């Protein structure tokens, strides 16, 4: 059995690598969150402007609901990192 005992310096290097990976993931997904938020806002604008007379009102509402759930899941995942 060959257990490797890491020195304090090696632990620090590993922690820095993990922090870098977390920061990279968060930066990438914050852009995704921004795009999702913009789309949700645009759907709201569409629904307000055209209302129930639009032939795609129900589909837009369903899409907005799905986007909001996806966004919430992404935020939850980012908080767990």
Secondary structure, 3 states (H helix, E strand, C coil): CCCCCCCHHHHHHHHHHHHHHHHHHHHHHHHHHHHHHHHHHHHHHHHHHHHHHCCCHHHHHHHHHHHHHHHHHHHHHHHHC
